[in-house]
Amino acid sequence: MKKYAFVLAVALIAILAGCKKDTDNAAAWVGTYTSTGTVTDSLNQVTISEVNSSTLQIQLQYKYNISGVSGVYTFATIQGAKLSTATSASVNESGTISGSAGTYQFTGGGALSGNSLTLTGQAVNTSNSSDIRYYVFTGSK
């Protein structure tokens, strides 16, 4: 009986040791990042939320202040940025840009270093390949 219990315990340990750990790499990315440079009328804020442990939603935004009225305008949302590693993400999906007609193919990537975020990429209109919108962002939480 002791031999059976020992074999069962060893088998259970081997099974548990072989289980894949689901590391939540997305949690470190979650938050609102503000541009570290002086920018007007362009991408100056990014808000990231977690879809799951390997996928992020990225909102490309700009903060405005017009005649004393302040706010945040989201002009594009990337629904499924995929984490390549804990500190790098890639984008390759179709989406829309607020105020622009058509569907755009978003491509690019991002890097996270501590609380600092860098994003670069482009969105190409799928009906008009000469309509290309670039996005570049460097900021921190």
Backbone bond lengths (Angstrom), bond angles and torsions (degrees), N, CA, C in turn:
res aa  C-N    CA-C-N  psi(-1)  N-CA   C-N-CA  omega(-1)  CA-C   N-CA-C  phi
1 M - - - 1.438 - - 1.519 111.54 -
2 K 1.374 116.45 -40.47 1.445 120.18 178.94 1.519 110.37 -64.38
3 K 1.327 116.28 -37.41 1.466 121.47 179.64 1.529 109.43 -64.41
4 Y 1.324 117.73 -41.66 1.463 122.65 179.15 1.532 110.85 -64.55
5 A 1.324 117.05 -43.71 1.467 121.53 179.30 1.519 110.31 -64.55
6 F 1.352 117.08 -39.36 1.453 120.94 179.04 1.532 110.64 -65.02
7 V 1.316 118.10 -45.61 1.470 122.46 179.24 1.528 109.86 -62.79
8 L 1.310 117.83 -41.21 1.458 121.97 178.23 1.524 110.85 -63.90
9 A 1.319 117.84 -41.77 1.468 121.88 179.10 1.525 110.58 -64.83
10 V 1.325 118.19 -43.30 1.468 122.16 178.37 1.523 109.99 -63.29
11 A 1.317 117.42 -42.94 1.465 121.12 179.21 1.530 110.96 -63.45
12 L 1.318 117.39 -41.60 1.462 121.94 179.27 1.528 110.57 -64.73
13 I 1.319 117.22 -42.34 1.468 120.89 177.83 1.525 110.24 -62.76
14 A 1.309 117.93 -42.80 1.466 121.75 179.45 1.525 111.10 -63.53
15 I 1.316 117.01 -40.06 1.466 120.52 178.97 1.522 110.42 -66.10
16 L 1.318 117.25 -46.24 1.467 120.59 -179.40 1.524 111.74 -66.17
17 A 1.308 118.02 -36.71 1.467 121.31 179.13 1.525 110.76 -67.47
18 G 1.308 117.26 -30.41 1.462 121.07 -178.64 1.514 114.23 -85.02
19 C 1.329 117.78 -8.09 1.459 120.47 -179.83 1.521 110.13 -67.68
20 K 1.302 115.64 137.45 1.462 121.17 178.48 1.524 108.90 -72.75
21 K 1.301 115.33 130.23 1.454 120.56 176.17 1.523 108.56 -84.11
22 D 1.312 117.88 129.24 1.463 122.04 179.18 1.525 108.27 -90.95
23 T 1.332 114.98 91.39 1.454 120.93 -178.99 1.518 109.65 -77.18
24 D 1.322 115.92 131.55 1.457 120.74 179.55 1.529 109.33 -91.17
25 N 1.345 115.36 85.50 1.460 120.85 179.39 1.523 111.95 -74.82
26 A 1.315 117.47 -19.29 1.461 120.75 -175.50 1.524 112.96 -73.85
27 A 1.310 117.78 -28.24 1.473 121.22 -173.56 1.527 112.48 -57.35
28 A 1.328 117.69 -37.66 1.470 120.62 -178.72 1.526 112.16 -66.42
29 W 1.321 117.65 -24.37 1.463 122.44 -177.73 1.524 112.52 -80.99
30 V 1.310 118.50 -24.41 1.465 122.89 -171.17 1.527 110.92 -63.65
31 G 1.345 115.14 132.12 1.454 120.38 176.49 1.515 111.78 148.04
32 T 1.324 115.22 -177.70 1.460 122.19 178.52 1.522 108.14 -109.83
33 Y 1.314 115.49 128.01 1.453 122.86 -178.40 1.528 108.58 -111.70
34 T 1.320 115.74 137.67 1.456 121.73 179.59 1.519 108.23 -114.45
35 S 1.321 115.42 140.02 1.456 121.48 -179.15 1.519 111.15 -56.19
36 T 1.324 115.59 140.18 1.462 120.11 179.28 1.523 111.68 -89.51
37 G 1.331 117.96 -8.03 1.457 121.34 178.99 1.514 111.48 -107.48
38 T 1.330 116.36 174.18 1.457 121.18 175.60 1.521 107.65 -86.67
39 V 1.318 116.51 115.08 1.461 121.53 -176.21 1.521 108.20 -132.23
40 T 1.326 116.86 139.31 1.463 120.23 174.61 1.517 108.99 -125.47
41 D 1.315 116.02 138.66 1.466 123.06 176.84 1.524 113.95 52.66
42 S 1.310 117.74 40.22 1.455 120.56 175.67 1.521 109.16 -151.03
43 L 1.301 115.66 -173.49 1.456 121.52 -178.82 1.526 109.78 -61.42
44 N 1.330 117.38 109.86 1.460 119.64 179.30 1.527 112.83 -131.26
45 Q 1.340 116.38 6.01 1.461 120.41 174.99 1.520 108.77 -151.66
46 V 1.320 115.78 142.75 1.465 122.44 176.93 1.513 107.18 -132.76
47 T 1.327 116.21 132.30 1.464 121.36 175.40 1.523 107.86 -116.61
48 I 1.325 115.70 126.80 1.462 121.43 -177.76 1.523 109.49 -117.48
49 S 1.327 115.32 133.56 1.457 120.76 173.58 1.528 108.75 -127.61
50 E 1.308 115.19 159.46 1.460 121.55 -176.20 1.527 110.28 -90.84
51 V 1.334 116.40 127.01 1.462 121.39 172.53 1.529 107.89 -87.40
52 N 1.318 116.31 -49.83 1.460 123.45 171.41 1.526 107.50 -154.79
53 S 1.316 118.57 -171.92 1.463 121.13 -172.20 1.527 114.11 -65.54
54 S 1.340 118.22 -12.48 1.466 119.93 -179.52 1.530 113.09 -129.22
55 T 1.333 117.49 9.24 1.465 121.26 -177.04 1.528 110.23 -135.47
56 L 1.340 114.61 138.37 1.459 121.45 -179.17 1.526 111.17 -120.26
57 Q 1.315 116.27 151.37 1.461 122.21 167.12 1.525 105.70 -106.01
58 I 1.345 115.89 127.91 1.463 120.81 -177.22 1.521 108.98 -120.10
59 Q 1.324 116.20 121.09 1.462 121.69 176.94 1.524 108.69 -100.48
60 L 1.337 115.94 120.78 1.458 122.03 177.49 1.523 106.94 -89.84
61 Q 1.325 116.76 121.64 1.463 120.67 -169.35 1.523 111.80 -136.39
62 Y 1.321 114.91 162.32 1.463 119.17 163.76 1.512 109.36 -136.21
63 K 1.335 113.07 141.66 1.454 120.68 176.10 1.521 107.26 -88.69
64 Y 1.322 115.83 143.61 1.459 119.50 -180.00 1.513 110.77 -134.31
65 N 1.294 114.70 159.55 1.454 122.93 174.09 1.526 106.23 -144.68
66 I 1.319 116.16 102.32 1.463 122.53 -177.93 1.520 108.24 -116.36
67 S 1.303 115.82 115.73 1.468 121.83 179.89 1.524 112.18 50.16
68 G 1.318 116.17 43.08 1.457 121.01 177.90 1.511 115.28 83.21
69 V 1.338 118.25 -1.32 1.459 122.02 177.83 1.532 107.73 -100.62
70 S 1.331 115.76 117.71 1.463 121.20 -177.52 1.517 110.37 -107.46
71 G 1.307 115.13 153.25 1.453 120.05 176.82 1.509 111.54 -174.97
72 V 1.321 114.92 -175.98 1.452 122.79 178.08 1.520 107.63 -127.01
73 Y 1.326 116.36 132.06 1.459 122.07 -179.90 1.523 108.39 -115.82
74 T 1.323 117.45 121.42 1.459 122.23 176.88 1.521 107.91 -92.82
75 F 1.340 116.70 114.76 1.458 118.81 -178.06 1.515 113.41 -100.30
76 A 1.307 118.39 -11.56 1.469 120.96 173.62 1.516 108.98 -160.45
77 T 1.326 115.82 146.10 1.459 121.73 175.94 1.512 108.80 -126.89
78 I 1.313 115.56 122.61 1.462 122.12 174.93 1.522 105.94 -91.50
79 Q 1.321 116.21 114.63 1.463 121.19 -171.86 1.520 113.75 -79.22
80 G 1.336 117.84 -28.22 1.463 118.64 -171.26 1.509 114.98 -141.44
81 A 1.326 117.32 62.23 1.467 119.96 173.73 1.528 107.74 -71.99
82 K 1.302 116.60 129.35 1.468 121.54 -176.15 1.519 110.96 -97.92
83 L 1.317 116.07 132.10 1.455 120.58 177.28 1.522 108.99 -77.35
84 S 1.325 116.37 123.30 1.461 122.01 175.65 1.520 109.09 -83.48
85 T 1.324 115.44 -41.89 1.467 123.83 174.72 1.525 106.09 -140.23
86 A 1.313 116.64 -175.26 1.468 119.90 178.99 1.523 111.55 -66.05
87 T 1.340 117.54 -20.55 1.463 120.66 -175.45 1.524 114.18 -120.71
88 S 1.325 118.41 6.96 1.476 119.88 177.90 1.522 110.97 -139.72
89 A 1.335 114.34 143.74 1.462 120.92 -178.58 1.520 108.67 -133.18
90 S 1.335 115.84 154.26 1.459 120.56 176.99 1.520 109.65 -126.73
91 V 1.342 114.52 151.35 1.461 121.64 -178.96 1.521 108.54 -124.60
92 N 1.320 116.11 131.93 1.462 122.30 174.29 1.529 107.20 -160.40
93 E 1.330 115.86 87.07 1.465 119.87 -177.07 1.523 110.49 -156.49
94 S 1.309 115.45 161.44 1.461 121.93 176.27 1.521 109.22 -90.35
95 G 1.350 115.31 147.31 1.452 119.66 178.74 1.516 110.52 -168.03
96 T 1.305 115.40 -172.21 1.459 120.75 -179.07 1.517 110.10 -121.98
97 I 1.329 114.34 160.26 1.454 121.94 175.10 1.516 106.63 -119.37
98 S 1.308 116.31 126.93 1.453 121.06 -178.47 1.523 110.75 -56.26
99 G 1.326 116.07 131.43 1.456 121.63 178.82 1.516 114.75 83.97
100 S 1.330 117.45 0.12 1.467 121.56 179.90 1.519 109.68 -120.43
101 A 1.316 115.23 139.33 1.462 120.01 179.56 1.524 109.93 -80.42
102 G 1.300 115.86 146.89 1.455 121.33 173.32 1.512 114.26 97.34
103 T 1.316 113.11 175.75 1.455 122.29 178.13 1.518 108.37 -103.71
104 Y 1.309 116.20 141.23 1.464 122.05 -179.25 1.523 109.90 -116.77
105 Q 1.325 115.46 145.17 1.457 121.15 173.22 1.528 107.37 -97.09
106 F 1.337 115.36 110.74 1.463 121.70 179.97 1.530 109.01 -87.46
107 T 1.322 116.79 130.79 1.461 122.13 173.41 1.520 108.05 -136.61
108 G 1.301 115.95 158.00 1.460 119.59 178.13 1.506 111.15 145.03
109 G 1.321 114.44 -157.69 1.446 118.38 -178.73 1.509 112.22 -166.90
110 G 1.315 114.07 177.22 1.452 120.37 -179.59 1.511 111.04 -147.18
111 A 1.318 114.29 160.22 1.462 121.04 178.07 1.520 108.86 -136.44
112 L 1.310 115.78 140.86 1.455 122.73 178.96 1.523 108.36 -119.13
113 S 1.330 115.28 128.23 1.456 121.50 176.74 1.529 107.30 -132.36
114 G 1.317 115.94 99.99 1.459 120.30 -174.33 1.520 109.87 65.03
115 N 1.334 117.65 -118.29 1.461 122.25 177.02 1.519 112.43 -101.07
116 S 1.327 117.42 10.88 1.470 121.64 -178.59 1.522 110.85 -103.39
117 L 1.325 115.53 134.11 1.459 122.96 -177.01 1.521 110.36 -121.57
118 T 1.328 115.98 137.63 1.461 122.34 172.99 1.519 107.64 -127.30
119 L 1.335 117.46 129.45 1.461 123.67 175.63 1.515 109.16 -126.87
120 T 1.317 116.68 139.04 1.461 121.43 172.78 1.517 108.17 -144.61
121 G 1.312 115.86 146.01 1.452 119.18 177.37 1.508 112.03 171.60
122 Q 1.308 114.23 -170.55 1.462 120.54 179.10 1.512 109.69 -146.40
123 A 1.328 114.13 159.16 1.457 122.28 175.29 1.531 106.19 -127.54
124 V 1.328 116.52 120.45 1.465 121.83 -177.27 1.521 108.50 -110.10
125 N 1.334 116.20 128.21 1.458 122.02 177.95 1.523 107.90 -63.30
126 T 1.330 117.12 124.33 1.467 120.81 -176.29 1.527 112.52 -71.16
127 S 1.330 118.13 -15.90 1.467 121.82 177.56 1.522 112.52 -100.30
128 N 1.329 117.29 -11.49 1.467 121.30 -176.80 1.529 107.73 -149.49
129 S 1.319 117.03 92.39 1.463 121.68 -173.13 1.529 113.84 -64.67
130 S 1.328 117.72 -12.61 1.466 118.62 176.50 1.531 111.72 -85.49
131 D 1.331 117.50 -8.17 1.468 122.36 176.16 1.523 108.10 -90.26
132 I 1.327 115.60 93.07 1.457 122.33 -177.50 1.522 109.36 -118.46
133 R 1.314 116.69 128.89 1.464 122.71 177.10 1.520 107.65 -114.10
134 Y 1.312 116.37 124.84 1.457 121.32 179.16 1.524 109.69 -97.45
135 Y 1.317 116.14 145.32 1.456 119.88 172.96 1.522 109.50 -129.13
136 V 1.326 114.10 130.93 1.460 122.56 179.63 1.517 107.28 -137.60
137 F 1.321 116.57 132.89 1.459 120.15 -178.53 1.528 109.39 -148.67
138 T 1.312 114.80 136.18 1.459 121.98 169.11 1.517 106.72 -135.00
139 G 1.318 116.77 124.74 1.449 119.91 -178.28 1.512 111.86 -164.31
140 S 1.319 114.88 -176.00 1.460 120.01 -179.78 1.521 110.92 -144.14
141 K 1.341 115.25 162.25 1.474 122.00 178.81 1.513 108.66 -74.25
